Amino acid sequence: MSTPKRIFGTDGVRGTANVEPVTAETALKLGCAVAHVFKNLDANARGHRGKHQIVIGKDTRLSGYMLENAISSGILSMGVDVLFIGPLPTPGVAYATRSLRADAGIVITASHNPYADNGIKFFHADGYKLADQIEAQIEDLVFSGAIEGIRPNAEAIGKAVRIDDALGRYIEHAKSSFPRGMTLEGLRIVVDCANGAAYKSTPCVLRELGAEVIVYSNQPNGMNINRDCGSMHPELVCQKVVEHKAHLGLAHDGDADRLLLCDETGKLIDGDDIMAIAALNMIQLGVLEQRTLVTTVMSNAGLDAAVTAAGGKIIRTAVGDKNVIDEMLRGGFNLGGEQSGHMIFRDYSTTGDGLVSALQMLSIMRLSGKPLSELARCWQRYPQLVTNMKVREKIPFEKLEGVTKLVAEAEAAVKPDGGRLLLRYSGTEPKARLLLEGRDQAVLEKWSQKICAAITKQIGA
């Protein structure tokens, strides 16, 4: 049996800033451990000084300064150079890691979480997230204390430099995913940047491609990231699309690896809609590898029906874009995503990329000549109810009184109609998530209320 993770969750290290494990002290140790591990993964340094290099980027959170300095100090102390690239979307950091020929990449972000949280994500030299065994090596070095006994001499200490053109590199990379010769002229687009890492990149790319861009939530102050805006609060972009009579709207989360859209009528277009539109278009063009879409257990069952009817198939994974990407790599697939808006177009990106995803959808709109509302009618969504409950601790559900029995009864009620139930704890937040799917909304609401009440009564925050 594998050793349980101690600080790594489903997407790196995450928690409340200045509270373990997201402290300067632990970040320093992580920096030391990451530098040591990557120095030993490949003895041939990729840096121009004959030194190994690690890229560090971040989102716009206030605590990013503290963690950036701490983790870079740890890296430098191990004889590895640091390349600072400043605020940049997570996919931009992944791309910069490859573009700058670094040995690894780090992005300091808590993604869609409130500003008080922060986290640390790691990338291989190829821009993909770390394998579980490498995370385990890093954790062992930190928790065993072994890393504290490994120190190069003073002459071997690393050097830190700031890379001024990282944003420009990412902008050009994102634009290269859009068909050459095609423009966005004549389109009015509302953009909600979530006061996060995409506050420069997304508006810039869309304007350079010819769109009229109306931007909201692009004034980060370190404490307003994701606050009442972005993909966590898409009602803002939907309202503004109607107000400005725009052709569509798009909303990112804090690190811009997610994308939610809004059509010209003000209706929200989520990750399942985006996957349906993209997958069916790629099947039609013959470019969907093995005619397969990879998604998670959270996606609507109607997605399976639409893709299967078009001659494709769906593979489902556990929740988390890392799980989706791992499956895509195993099977050689090129499209995957999550209902939440993580979309991986692997022909262009190694991780979820909200900007690249937006450009793929815009290219479909341009090539088809159809508005987003019409494209989204390519599939039929089954009734689905997702409920999030804040919890003070994550006790196994089978140890909570009556919960297992209620779950079994609910499954028996929805399965005859092709429905399903999924109950799990979030890997990044102190929440329990309940998904119910079926053909009768009233039945879903009834069982959701019963199960949620039982859980909240025992461990509700």
C-alpha positions in Angstrom: 0.0 0.0 0.0 1.3 3.5 -0.9 2.2 5.9 1.9 -0.5 8.5 2.4 0.4 12.0 1.2 1.2 14.4 4.0 1.1 17.8 2.4 0.5 17.2 -1.3 -3.2 17.2 -2.3 -4.9 16.6 -5.6 -3.1 19.6 -7.1 0.1 20.4 -5.2 0.3 21.9 -1.7 -2.6 24.1 -0.7 -4.1 25.7 2.4 -4.5 28.9 4.4 -1.5 31.2 3.9 0.8 31.5 6.9 -0.7 28.3 8.4 1.0 25.0 7.9 1.8 23.7 5.4 1.6 27.0 3.5 4.2 28.8 5.6 7.5 30.4 4.7 9.3 27.7 6.8 7.7 24.8 4.9 8.1 26.6 1.6 11.9 27.0 2.3 12.1 23.2 2.9 10.1 22.4 -0.2 12.4 24.6 -2.2 15.4 22.7 -0.9 13.8 19.3 -1.5 12.5 20.2 -5.0 16.0 21.5 -6.1 17.7 18.4 -4.7 15.3 16.0 -6.4 15.5 17.7 -9.8 19.3 18.0 -9.7 19.4 14.3 -9.3 16.7 13.4 -11.9 19.0 14.7 -14.6 22.7 15.2 -14.0 23.0 17.3 -17.2 22.0 20.8 -16.3 20.0 22.7 -18.9 21.0 26.2 -17.7 23.5 28.3 -19.7 25.9 28.5 -16.7 26.0 24.8 -16.3 23.5 25.1 -13.4 20.1 23.5 -13.1 17.3 26.1 -13.2 13.8 26.3 -11.8 11.1 28.7 -13.0 8.9 30.4 -10.3 5.7 32.2 -11.2 2.7 33.2 -9.2 -0.8 34.6 -9.2 -1.8 37.9 -7.6 -2.2 37.0 -4.0 -0.6 39.1 -1.3 1.0 36.0 0.3 2.7 35.2 -3.0 5.6 37.5 -2.2 6.3 35.6 1.1 6.2 32.2 -0.5 8.1 33.2 -3.6 11.0 34.5 -1.5 11.0 31.5 0.8 10.9 28.8 -1.8 13.5 30.5 -3.9 15.8 30.8 -1.0 15.6 27.0 -0.5 16.3 26.4 -4.2 19.3 28.7 -4.3 20.7 27.2 -1.2 20.9 23.8 -3.0 22.9 25.2 -5.9 20.1 25.6 -8.4 19.3 28.9 -10.2 15.9 30.5 -10.0 14.1 32.2 -12.9 11.5 34.6 -11.6 8.7 35.3 -14.2 6.2 37.2 -12.0 2.4 37.0 -12.1 1.4 34.6 -14.9 -1.4 32.1 -15.4 -0.6 28.5 -14.4 -0.5 27.4 -18.0 1.9 30.3 -18.7 4.3 29.0 -16.1 4.1 25.5 -17.6 4.9 26.9 -21.0 7.7 29.1 -19.6 9.3 26.0 -18.0 9.5 24.4 -21.4 10.4 27.6 -23.3 13.2 28.6 -21.0 14.5 25.0 -20.9 14.3 24.9 -17.1 14.6 21.7 -15.1 11.3 22.3 -13.3 8.6 24.9 -12.8 6.7 26.2 -9.8 3.6 28.3 -9.6 2.5 29.8 -6.3 -1.3 29.9 -6.5 -4.5 28.6 -4.8 -6.3 28.7 -8.1 -10.1 29.3 -7.5 -9.8 29.6 -3.7 -10.3 32.8 -1.7 -7.3 35.2 -1.4 -6.5 34.1 2.2 -5.5 30.7 0.8 -2.4 29.9 -1.3 -0.6 26.9 -2.7 2.4 25.6 -4.6 2.2 23.6 -7.8 5.2 21.9 -9.5 5.9 21.0 -13.1 8.4 18.8 -14.8 10.8 20.2 -17.5 8.2 19.1 -20.1 5.4 21.2 -18.5 3.4 18.4 -17.0 2.6 18.0 -13.3 4.7 15.8 -11.1 4.2 12.1 -10.8 3.1 10.8 -7.4 6.5 9.1 -6.8 8.3 12.4 -7.2 5.9 14.1 -4.8 6.6 11.3 -2.4 10.4 11.8 -2.7 9.9 15.5 -1.9 7.7 14.8 1.0 10.2 12.2 2.4 13.0 14.7 2.3 11.0 17.4 4.1 9.5 15.2 6.8 12.4 13.0 7.5 14.6 16.0 8.0 17.1 14.5 5.5 17.2 17.7 3.4 18.6 19.7 6.2 21.9 17.7 6.1 22.4 18.3 2.3 24.1 21.6 1.6 26.5 22.6 -1.2 29.4 24.8 -0.4 29.3 28.6 -0.8 30.7 28.6 -4.3 27.9 26.4 -5.6 25.0 28.6 -4.3 22.5 29.4 -7.1 21.7 32.7 -8.7 18.3 34.3 -9.2 17.4 36.3 -12.3 14.1 37.9 -13.4 12.8 37.0 -16.9 11.2 40.1 -18.4 9.6 38.6 -21.5 7.8 35.6 -19.9 4.4 37.2 -20.4 5.2 38.0 -24.1 6.3 34.5 -24.7 3.1 33.1 -23.3 0.9 35.5 -25.3 2.6 34.5 -28.5 2.3 30.8 -27.6 -1.5 31.2 -26.9 -2.0 33.1 -30.1 -0.3 30.3 -32.1 -3.2 28.0 -31.1 -5.6 30.1 -33.1 -5.9 29.4 -36.8 -3.4 31.4 -38.8 -5.1 34.2 -40.9 -8.3 34.1 -38.8 -9.3 37.2 -36.8 -11.8 38.1 -34.1 -12.8 41.3 -35.9 -16.5 42.2 -35.4 -16.8 40.3 -32.1 -17.5 42.0 -28.8 -16.2 40.0 -25.9 -16.7 40.5 -22.1 -13.8 39.2 -20.1 -13.7 38.6 -16.3 -10.1 38.1 -15.2 -11.0 37.3 -11.5 -8.5 39.9 -10.4 -6.0 37.1 -11.0 -3.1 36.1 -13.1 -4.7 36.6 -16.5 -5.4 40.3 -16.0 -3.0 41.2 -18.7 -2.7 38.1 -21.0 -6.3 37.3 -22.0 -7.4 40.9 -22.8 -4.1 41.4 -24.7 -4.5 38.3 -26.9 -8.1 39.0 -27.7 -7.4 42.6 -28.7 -4.4 41.6 -30.8 -6.6 39.2 -32.7 -9.1 42.0 -33.5 -11.9 41.6 -30.9 -13.6 44.5 -29.1 -12.8 43.6 -25.5 -14.7 44.8 -22.4 -12.7 43.8 -19.3 -13.8 43.4 -15.7 -11.9 42.3 -12.5 -8.5 43.3 -13.9 -7.3 45.4 -11.0 -5.7 43.0 -8.6 -4.7 44.4 -5.2 -3.5 41.2 -3.6 -6.7 40.6 -1.7 -9.5 40.7 -4.3 -8.6 37.6 -6.3 -11.8 35.5 -7.0 -13.9 37.8 -4.8 -17.4 38.1 -6.3 -15.9 37.6 -9.8 -14.4 35.1 -12.2 -15.4 31.6 -12.8 -16.4 31.1 -9.2 -19.0 33.9 -9.6 -20.0 33.7 -13.3 -23.2 35.7 -12.7 -21.1 38.9 -13.2 -19.9 38.0 -16.7 -23.4 36.8 -17.7 -24.9 40.1 -16.5 -22.3 42.2 -18.4 -22.7 40.2 -21.6 -26.4 41.2 -21.7 -25.6 44.8 -20.6 -23.1 45.3 -23.3 -24.9 43.3 -26.0 -21.8 41.2 -26.4 -21.4 38.1 -28.6 -20.1 36.1 -25.6 -18.3 36.4 -22.3 -15.5 34.5 -20.7 -14.5 34.1 -17.1 -11.3 32.7 -15.6 -10.3 31.7 -12.0 -7.4 33.2 -10.1 -4.7 31.3 -12.0 -6.6 31.1 -15.3 -6.4 27.4 -15.8 -10.2 27.4 -16.0 -12.7 28.8 -18.4 -16.4 29.3 -18.2 -18.3 31.0 -21.0 -21.5 32.9 -21.4 -23.5 33.0 -24.6 -25.0 36.1 -26.3 -28.3 35.6 -24.4 -26.6 35.6 -20.9 -26.7 31.9 -20.4 -23.8 30.2 -18.6 -21.8 27.7 -20.7 -19.8 25.4 -18.4 -17.0 22.9 -18.9 -19.4 20.1 -20.0 -20.8 22.4 -22.7 -17.3 23.3 -23.8 -16.3 19.7 -24.0 -19.4 18.7 -25.9 -18.9 21.4 -28.5 -15.2 20.8 -28.9 -15.4 17.0 -28.9 -18.2 16.8 -31.5 -16.3 19.4 -33.7 -13.1 17.4 -33.4 -14.9 14.2 -34.3 -16.4 15.8 -37.3 -13.0 17.1 -38.4 -11.3 13.7 -37.7 -8.8 15.2 -35.3 -10.0 13.8 -31.9 -7.4 11.2 -31.1 -9.0 7.7 -31.0 -12.3 9.6 -31.0 -12.1 9.7 -27.2 -12.8 12.5 -24.7 -11.4 12.2 -21.2 -13.4 13.7 -18.4 -14.2 13.1 -14.7 -16.9 11.4 -12.7 -18.5 14.9 -12.1 -19.4 15.4 -15.8 -23.0 15.1 -16.9 -24.2 11.7 -18.3 -25.7 13.6 -21.2 -22.1 14.2 -22.4 -21.6 10.4 -22.8 -24.8 10.1 -24.8 -23.9 12.9 -27.2 -20.3 11.8 -27.8 -21.3 8.1 -28.2 -24.1 9.1 -30.7 -21.4 10.9 -32.8 -19.2 7.7 -32.9 -16.9 8.7 -30.1 -16.4 7.5 -26.5 -15.7 8.9 -23.1 -13.2 7.8 -20.4 -13.9 9.0 -16.9 -11.4 9.6 -14.2 -11.4 10.7 -10.6 -11.8 14.4 -10.0 -8.8 16.7 -10.7 -7.2 17.9 -13.9 -4.1 16.0 -13.0 -6.0 12.8 -13.1 -7.5 13.8 -16.5 -4.0 14.7 -17.9 -2.5 11.4 -16.6 -5.2 9.4 -18.4 -4.6 11.5 -21.6 -0.9 10.7 -21.5 -1.5 7.0 -20.8 -3.9 6.7 -23.8 -2.4 9.3 -26.2 -5.6 11.4 -26.1 -5.7 15.1 -27.0 -8.9 16.4 -25.4 -10.0 16.3 -21.8 -11.5 18.4 -19.1 -13.8 19.0 -16.1 -17.2 20.4 -15.7 -15.6 23.1 -13.5 -13.9 24.6 -16.6 -10.4 22.9 -16.6 -9.9 22.2 -20.3 -6.9 20.4 -21.7 -6.3 20.8 -25.5 -3.1 18.7 -25.5 -2.2 19.7 -29.0 -1.5 23.2 -27.6 -1.0 22.9 -23.8 0.3 20.5 -21.1 -2.2 21.6 -18.5 -5.6 23.3 -18.2 -5.4 26.6 -20.0 -8.4 29.0 -19.9 -7.0 31.3 -22.6 -6.2 28.5 -25.1 -9.6 26.9 -24.4 -11.3 30.3 -25.2 -9.4 30.6 -28.5 -10.5 27.0 -29.5 -14.1 27.9 -28.9 -13.8 31.2 -30.7 -12.3 29.4 -33.7 -15.2 27.0 -33.8 -17.6 29.9 -33.7 -15.8 31.6 -36.6 -15.5 28.4 -38.7 -19.1 27.4 -38.2 -20.6 30.9 -38.4 -22.8 30.0 -35.5 -23.4 31.9 -32.2 -22.4 30.2 -29.0 -26.0 29.6 -28.0 -26.6 27.5 -31.1 -23.3 25.5 -30.7 -24.3 24.6 -27.1 -27.5 23.0 -28.3 -25.4 20.1 -29.7 -26.2 18.0 -26.6 -28.9 17.4 -24.0 -28.0 17.8 -20.3 -29.5 15.3 -17.8 -30.9 16.9 -14.6 -28.0 17.1 -12.1 -27.7 18.5 -8.6 -24.4 19.3 -7.0 -24.2 20.4 -3.4 -21.2 21.6 -1.5 -21.0 21.4 2.3 -18.4 23.1 4.4 -16.9 20.6 7.0 -14.7 21.0 10.0 -13.0 17.6 9.5 -13.0 14.9 6.8 -14.2 11.8 8.6 -14.8 8.8 6.3 -18.4 8.8 5.3 -18.9 5.2 6.3 -18.1 6.3 9.9 -20.8 9.0 9.9 -24.1 7.7 11.4 -26.8 6.9 8.8 -24.9 8.4 5.8 -24.1 5.1 4.1 -27.7 3.9 4.4 -29.0 7.2 3.0 -26.6 6.9 0.1 -27.7 3.4 -0.7 -31.4 4.4 -0.6 -30.7 7.4 -2.9 -28.8 5.3 -5.4 -31.6 2.8 -5.5 -34.0 5.7 -6.2 -32.1 7.3 -9.1 -30.4 4.3 -10.9 -33.5 2.9 -12.6 -33.7 6.1 -14.6 -30.0 5.9 -15.6 -29.0 8.2 -12.8 -26.0 8.1 -10.4 -24.7 9.4 -7.1 -21.2 10.6 -6.2 -20.2 11.7 -2.6 -16.6 12.7 -2.0 -14.5 15.2 -0.1 -12.8 18.0 -2.0 -9.1 17.6 -2.4 -8.4 21.3 -2.2 -11.0 22.7 0.2 -12.7 21.8 3.5 -15.8 20.7 1.8 -17.9 17.6 1.1 -19.4 17.4 -2.4 -22.6 15.5 -3.3 -23.6 14.9 -7.0 -26.9 13.5 -7.8 -28.0 12.8 -11.4 -31.3 11.5 -12.8 -34.4 12.4 -14.8 -36.6 13.6 -11.9 -35.4 16.9 -10.3 -37.7 16.5 -7.3 -36.2 13.1 -6.4 -32.7 14.6 -6.7 -33.6 17.5 -4.3 -35.2 15.1 -1.8 -32.2 12.9 -1.4 -29.7 15.8 -1.5 -31.5 17.4 1.4 -31.5 14.2 3.4 -27.8 13.3 2.8 -26.5 16.8 3.3 -28.5 17.3 6.5 -27.0 14.1 8.0 -23.5 15.1 7.1 -23.8 18.8 8.2 -25.3 17.7 11.5 -22.2 15.6 12.4 -19.3 17.5 10.8 -20.6 20.7 9.4 -18.4 23.8 9.8 
